[in-house]
Amino acid sequence: MKIELCNTVESGLPPGDDHPYRSGAWRPQYNEYDAWDLDVEGQIPDDLAGVYLRNTETAVFEPIKRYHPFDGDGMLHSIGFANGEAKYANRFVRTEGFLAEQEAKESLWAGITEHPSNAKADHGWGARTMMKDNASTDVIVHRGEALANFYQCGELYRLDPHTLETKGTTKWNGWFPPEGVSAHPRVDEHTGELLFFNYGAAAPYMHYGVISAEGELVTYIDIPLPGPRLPHDMMYTENYTILNDLPLFWDPEALANGFYSNVFRRDMPSRFAVVPRHGSTDDIQWFESDPTFVLHWINAYEEGNEIVLDGFFQHNPTARGVDRSANADPRLKGFETLDMNVLQARSHRWRFNLVTGETQEESLSDQCLEFPMINGQHWGRPYRYSYNARCAHGLFAFDGLVKHDLVNGTEELWEAPEGTYVSETVVAPKLGSTGEDDAYLLTFSSDIVNDVSHCEVFDASDPTAGPIARVKLPERISSGTHATWAPASQL
């Protein structure tokens, strides 16, 4: 392995830090590397070509009051494949907030579990305002550039997908929505369009937009909601986009007093806005279903007069009934809701009939899974397989990979070794692929027992056989959130 240490960011955390989201699987990484001629167990396939990008939240400074894992600065990891070879790079996203705190040598913004008034900075971002846009949630590739984004609405930071050089913020003909862009913007591989939404505490509370393959804003409309909501994800079909109004949102009474605490209204339905991709506010058709919160959607497609939407239905979104008395550490208050097993997130299907306005729904699995990925050629189209992360107990992390066959209803598990955690697993179609699972699966693993990380490569047709190649990284990386695969043709 050939390694170049390009930069080291100085840590402002205390020595021997034992915070569970700044140690163990979440131990921060401060070194930025370029690496090539990487050590490989097995063999990298010749028909694997493209770039695997993954975002992580990295704690750099002590928080003003309380640290939450989603407060960390974005660090991207890139591993590019071509002709049986791999090259790796990792970099912090040089956001405005990151650079300001580097200069100040301290945290300047209040985190998600702190009151916004605690901020030391004089401006901020986010749906609730005065947050730091850390660009640490998701990453996508559009028009050959990686775009890192923030889950509560912010800028889209542009990076070179290979070198990870930060190239500034996104503008479309000099314009960007003042409300920002939320996780998760979606790119339709068939049209090259980027679909996005944002939300906030002021009416109409949500907007939806489309950017063309040429980088032009072609649609931007209001999605009027009854009040502030907390949507996290969106989905689309070939002709429609699906947005949501779910009954977990900021408590209106607390919000009136300047506090942002969540409430789940079990007496209210889940609502879904189905709008033609380039439609208007007047074209929205609303559907209702059982109350829940959905963090991530799996896919959606059209079937006759119906739209089929799959996602992870949370059966207990606020950890109701969980004993919290044993957790006396004030730093960890509310962290129960980071365990998807507590939230009981399970694969679910909704059917919206565009003619009758009726909704049907059903559970698709008894397993607690999340962070789904599918073959990108099937986004918005009929599909058969999803590749989902198995949620570790007691920690926001993943300890296995489940291939879900939605036609046969079967689930196949690959379980990571004890003490090893994996990332959201992307699907990389083989060059010249002919089938949906004629592909490879890629995930970064963090082995805390042996203090090492790999990029694990699986055959998507049989992930239970284990990795066919394991590419060693220069340093063990932290757990994090989302990832994407960009085939060579998109770069």
N, C-alpha and C positions, 0 to 999 in steps of 0.2 A: 504494500500500500504506500502510495506517495501522498504526503499531506503537507499543505501549506497553512499555517496558522495566520489568518489575515488580520484578526483584531480580537481584543478581549475587552469586554465591558465590565467595569468594576462593580462588584456586588455591594449593595448597601444594607444587606441583611446581617443579623447577628451571627457570630460563629456558633456552630452547633445548633442551628435553627431546627426545631422539631415540629413546626407547623405541618400538618399532614398534606397540605397542598404547596409546600415549599421544601419537601423532603421525600424520601422514598421514590415512588413512581413519579412524583411531581418535583423532584430535585431540579432546580433551575440550571440552565446551561448558559455560560457567558462567553465561551470561545466561538469564534466564527471561522469556519474552515473552507478551503477548497481541497478536494481529495480525488485522486484518480488511481488507475491500476489497483483497484480495490481488491481486498482478499475475499474470495468466494468459496463457500462450501457448496458442492454441486456445480451446476453449469448454468450460466445465464442464457436463455434461449435466443437464437438468432432472429426469431420473428417477433421479438419484443422491442418496440421502437416508439419512443415518446418520453415524456417527463411526468414523474410522480411528485406532486407538491403536497406538503402537509403543514398546517398552521399549529402553533402551540402558544399557550399563555405562559409568560416567564416573569416571575417576580424579580424586580431589580432593587427597589427600595422598600423600607418599612412603610406600611400604610399610614395615613394620617390617624386612623383609629382601628379599623378592622379590615383584614385582608380576605378577599374572596377569590377563588381561582380564576374567575372570569375577568379579574382586574389586571392580570399580568399583561406585559407588553407582547406584541406579536413577534414571534420568530418563525420564519419559514425554513423548511427543509426541502431541498430539491435533489432528486436523483434521476439523471437522464440515462436512457438506455439506447444503444444502437450497436448492431453487429456483434452482439454477445459481450459488449463492454458496458461499464457503468461509470458515471462521474457524479460526484456529490458536492453540494454546497449548502451552507446554512447561514442566514443573516437575520438580524433584527430588522423589522420594518421601521424605517426612519420616519415615523409619524411626527407631526408637529409637537404632540404631547411628549413623545419619547425624547426628542431633542431638547425640549424645554426642561424636562426633569434631569437629563444628563448635565445640562449646564448648571442647574440649581443644586444638584446632588441630593435631591430629596423628592418625595411625592408631593405633587402640586394639586392633584385632583382627588376628590372623595370617591371611594369605590361603591359598588352596587349595594353593599349593606350599610353604607354611611349616609348621613344626610348631606344633600348637595351643598348646603351652606358651610360645610367643613372645608370646602376647597380653598386653597391658598391662591389659585390662579384667578384672573379677572374675567375669563371667558371659558366656554366649554362646549361640548357636543352632546348628542344623544337625545332620545325621545323625551327624557325628563329634564334635559338641559344640564349643564355644568358637570358633565362626565368627561373623562379622558377618552378620546377616540384612539384605542390602542390597536385597531386593525388586527385583532388576534383571534377572530372567530372562524372565518371561512376563507377559502381562496378558490377562485375560478380562473379560467383562461378565456379571454375574449379578444379576438382580432390579434392573436399572437402575444398578448401581454397577460401576465398574472395580475389579478386584482384581489387584494386583501381587504377584508371588510370587518366591521364592528357590529355586534348583534343588536345593539339598541340604536342603530341609525347613525351613520357618520359618512366620512369620505370613502371613496374607492381608491386605495393606494396602488399605483402602477409599479410593477417590478418586472425585470427581465426574468423569464421563467427558468433560464439556465444559470445565470450568474447571481440572480436575486438582487441586483442593484436596484435601489428604490429610485423611481423616475418621476416622483411627484404625484399629484392627485389627478383624478380623471375629470375631464371637462368634455362636454359634447357641444361642439361649436361655441365654446366659451361659456356654456351653461351647465349648471349642476343643481339638482333640487335643493332648496334651502333647508328642507326637512331631512336631507341626507338620503342614504340608501341603507336598508336593513340587510342583515343576513336573512334569507339566502337568495341572492339573485341567481337566476337560472339561465343557462345558455342552451338553446336548441341546436343540436349538432346538424340537424337537417336544413335549417334556414340561416344559421349564423346569428340569429337574434338573441339579444340579452333582455330578459324580463326581470323586473324588479318591483319592490314596493317599499313604502316607508310608513311610519306611524308616529303619533305624538299626542300631546295632552290638549291640543286645540282642534276645534272642528275644521274640516270634516273628519279628522282623526286618522285617515289613511288615504294614500294615493297609490296609484299603480301606473307603471310606465313600460315602454318597450323601446329598445335601441336597435337599430337595423344592423345588418352585417357590415354596412359601410360606416358605422359609428354615428348615425344620425338619430336624434330623438324623433320617433314617429307617433308615439302615443303617450299621453300623460293625463290621467283623469282622477277625479275624486272618487273615493269609495266611502260614502257617508256611513258612519257608525253611530250608535246611540250615545257613545261616550268613549273615553280613552280605553284602549285595549292593549294587549301584549302579544300580538301575533309574532311567531318566530320564523315561520317557513311558509312557502307557497308552492303550488304545483300547477302544471299545465298539461293540456292535451294538444293534439294537432291544431285545433281551431279555438280552444277555450283556455282561459286562465281561471284558477280556483284560489280565492283568498278566504280568510276566515275571521269570524267574530266569535271567539270562544269565551265561556263564562268564568275564566280566571283572568283577573285584571286588577289594577290599582283600586284599593278601597276608596270609593268616592268621598266618604267622610274624612278619612285620613288625608286624601289628596287636597281637600279644601283647606286643611291646616298645614299644607306644605310637606307632608310625609308620603313616602312611596312604599306602602305595604300591600301585599297581594291578598285578595279574597277570592274564594271559589264559590260561585252561586249555583248550588245544585238545583235550585228551582228555576233556572234559566236554561234554555236550549243552546246547543251549539248551532251556529249559523254559518252558512257558506255562501259566498258571493261567486256566482259563475258568470263570467263576462266573456264575450268574444274577444279574441286576442287583441284586435284593433278596434274594439267597440267603445261605446261611450257610457257615461254614468247611467243614462236612461236604459241601457241594454242589460243592466245587471239583473240576474234572476237569483232570488234568495231561496235557500233550502235550510230546513231545520232537522236536527237529530238529537240524540241523547247528549246530556252535558258531559264534557270532558275537557282536557287540555292535550294538545298534540304538539310535541316539540319538533318532530320531523316527519315529513311525508315520504313515502317510498316511491310512488309513481301514480300516474293517472292516464286514462285512455278513454276513447269513445267506443261504445258498443251499441249500435242501433240508435235508439232515442235516448240512451242513457250515457252518463259519464260515470266511470268507475274510478274511485279514489281510494288508495291504500295508504295507511299511515299507522303510527303507534299511539293507540288509545290509552291514555293514563286513567286507570281505575281509581287512583287515590292521589290526585294532583297536589294536595296540600299535606300529605303524610298524616292524615287524620287517624287517630288511634295509636300512633307510634309513641312509645314511652320516651320522653325526652329528659326525664329527671336524672338519668345516669350521666348525661353529658353536662358536667359542671364547668367546663372550660368556656369562658365567655367568648373566646376567639372563634368558637365553632358553633355558635348559636344559629340554628336554622339549617345547618349543613345536612340534616337528615334528608332534605329534599334533593340532594345531589346523588342519592342512591336510587337508581331507576327501579331496583327491586322493591323499594318502599313505595315508589310512585306507581308500581305495577303497570309498566308500559308494555303493551302487547299488540301484535300486528292485528289490524282491523280493516274492514272494507266498508265503504259507503257507496251506494248507487243512487244517483240523482237522475230522475226521469224528467227530461226537458219538456215533455209534452204535458204530463199530468201534474208536475211539481212535487211528486212524492219522493220520499227518501226511504231507502232500505239499508240496513246495516247488519254486519255480522262479524264475529271474532274469527281470526284466521289462525291463532296460535295460543297455546297456554304458557309459552316461555316468555320470560322477561328479556327482551331484546331491544336494541335501538341503533342509531347511527347507520341507516341502511345505505347500500349502494347497489346500482344495477348497471348493466351494460349501457353506456351512454347513447348507443345507437337506438335504444328502445325508450328513452325518456319521452313521455307523452304519447307513446304507442303501446299496443298490446305487448305483454312480456310474460315470461314464465318464472324467472329466477330473481330473487333478491339475496344479497349477501350482507348479513347483519352482525353487529357486534354483540357478544354476550356480556351482560353487565356484571361487573364484579360486585360482591357484597360489601357494604360499608364504605365504599369509596367510589368516586366518580372516575372510573377506569374500566377497561375491557380486558377480559381474560380468555376470550375464545371467539371463534368465527362460526357462524351458522349459515349454511346454504339452504334457503327455503324454496322448495319447488311448489309454486302456487297452483299448478295443474294437478299434481298428485297429492298435494297437501303434506309432503314429507319434509323433514328437517334433518340435515346432516351437520354434526358438530366436529370441529377441530378445536381441541382444548390446548391452550398455551401451557407450557411447563409451569410448575409452581414458582411463584415469584416473578413471572414474566407477564407483561402487559402489552397489548397491541393497540394499533391505531384504527381509525375508520378505514375500511379496506376498499381500495378502488379496483375497478374492473378495467383491464387493458386488453381490448380485442387483439388477437394475433393478426399479423400482417396477412391480408387476404382471407380473413376469417369468414366462415360460411354459416356458423350457428351462434345462438345467443351465448352459450357457455364455451364457445371455441375461443377461449381467452385466458389471460392470466390474472391472478389476484395479487395485489401488492399491499403490504402493510409494514409499517415500522414497528419493531418490537423493542421493549426496554426490559432487560433482564437485570433485576436488582440484585439477585444472588451473585451473579458473576460480573456485575458492573459493566455491561456491554450492550450495545444496540446493533441490530441488523435490519436491513430491508429484506423481508421474507417474500419469496416468490412462489405462488401456488399455481397448479393447474386448476382453472375454474370448473372443469368438468368433474374433478374429484379432489376437493380441498382436504378431505379427511385423510388422504395419503400423506399429508404434511408437505412442507416446503420442498420444492425441487431445486431451489437455489437460496442461499443465505449470504447476503452481501454485508460485510462488516463495515460499520461506520467508525469515524475517528474517535467518537466519544459517546457515552450513553446519553440519550436525549430524554427530554421530559415528556410526560403525558400531555395531551392537549385535546383539541376538538376535531376540526374538519380537514378534509383532503380532497384532491381532485386528480384526475388523469387527463393529460393532454396528449393525444396521439401526434406522431411526427407530422402528419398532414396538417394539423392546426398551427404548427409552429413555423 
